[in-house]
Amino acid sequence: MSPKRSSGGSPEGGRRGRCPVVMCRCSTEADACEKFVKAAELEPGYGKAHYGWGITLAMIGQRAEAEEKWAKAAELDPALKPQIEEMRKQLLGKE
């Protein structure tokens, strides 16, 4: 799945301060999303790639897809569960 482009132009896609993840020299969340897609393709068992992918999907409004990536991240790396829960609170408003 290809991510939708956001209109923001800052490194955080116009949402400065919303997410603690550094967007790895990307100009938008969509650009960052593409980087995480590539990372997950290269290392399918790397939970942090799916975690970051989920964050960027949530930031561009693709909530269901974000939840899928976070579920995969938690499956691959259970230590990410607290971070995933925090991102759900911050980005999706879920407890």
C-alpha positions as CSV (number, residue, x, y, z in Angstrom):
1,M,0.0,0.0,0.0
2,S,1.3,3.4,-0.9
3,P,0.9,6.2,1.7
4,K,-1.1,9.3,1.1
5,R,0.9,12.5,0.9
6,S,0.5,15.1,3.6
7,S,0.6,18.8,2.9
8,G,3.1,19.7,5.6
9,G,6.6,20.7,4.5
10,S,8.5,20.6,7.8
11,P,10.5,17.5,8.8
12,E,7.5,16.4,10.8
13,G,5.0,17.2,8.0
14,G,3.7,20.4,9.6
15,R,3.0,18.8,13.0
16,R,6.0,19.9,14.9
17,G,6.2,18.4,18.4
18,R,3.4,15.8,18.0
19,C,5.5,12.7,17.7
20,P,8.8,11.8,19.4
21,V,10.0,9.9,16.4
22,V,12.6,11.6,14.3
23,M,11.5,11.4,10.7
24,C,14.9,10.4,9.3
25,R,15.5,13.4,7.1
26,C,12.2,13.1,5.4
27,S,10.2,16.1,4.4
28,T,6.8,14.6,5.1
29,E,5.2,11.8,7.0
30,A,4.5,10.1,3.7
31,D,8.2,10.2,2.9
32,A,9.0,8.7,6.3
33,C,6.3,6.1,5.7
34,E,8.0,5.0,2.5
35,K,11.3,4.6,4.4
36,F,9.7,2.4,7.0
37,V,8.0,0.3,4.2
38,K,11.4,-0.2,2.7
39,A,12.9,-1.1,6.1
40,A,10.2,-3.7,6.7
41,E,10.7,-5.2,3.2
42,L,14.4,-5.5,3.8
43,E,14.1,-6.8,7.4
44,P,10.5,-8.3,7.8
45,G,11.3,-9.4,11.3
46,Y,12.4,-6.0,12.6
47,G,9.6,-4.8,14.9
48,K,10.8,-1.2,15.0
49,A,10.3,-0.8,11.3
50,H,6.6,-1.8,11.7
51,Y,6.3,0.4,14.7
52,G,7.6,3.4,12.9
53,W,5.5,2.6,9.8
54,G,2.5,2.5,12.1
55,I,3.4,5.9,13.6
56,T,3.6,7.6,10.2
57,L,0.4,5.9,9.0
58,A,-1.4,7.3,12.1
59,M,0.0,10.7,11.4
60,I,-1.4,10.8,7.9
61,G,-4.8,9.6,9.0
62,Q,-4.6,5.9,8.1
63,R,-5.7,4.6,11.5
64,A,-6.7,1.1,10.6
65,E,-3.5,0.5,8.8
66,A,-1.5,2.0,11.7
67,E,-3.2,-0.5,14.1
68,E,-2.2,-3.4,11.7
69,K,1.4,-2.3,11.7
70,W,1.5,-1.8,15.5
71,A,0.0,-5.3,16.0
72,K,2.8,-6.7,13.8
73,A,5.4,-4.7,15.7
74,A,4.1,-6.1,19.0
75,E,4.1,-9.6,17.7
76,L,7.7,-9.3,16.5
77,D,9.0,-7.3,19.5
78,P,6.8,-7.5,22.6
79,A,9.1,-5.0,24.3
80,L,7.5,-2.3,22.0
81,K,4.0,-2.7,23.6
82,P,4.4,0.2,26.0
83,Q,5.6,2.5,23.2
84,I,2.8,1.4,21.0
85,E,0.2,2.2,23.7
86,E,1.8,5.6,24.1
87,M,1.5,6.3,20.4
88,R,-2.1,5.2,20.4
89,K,-2.8,7.8,23.1
90,Q,-0.9,10.5,21.4
91,L,-1.9,10.0,17.8
92,L,-5.2,8.2,17.9
93,G,-6.6,9.4,21.2
94,K,-7.0,5.8,22.4
95,E,-6.4,4.5,25.9
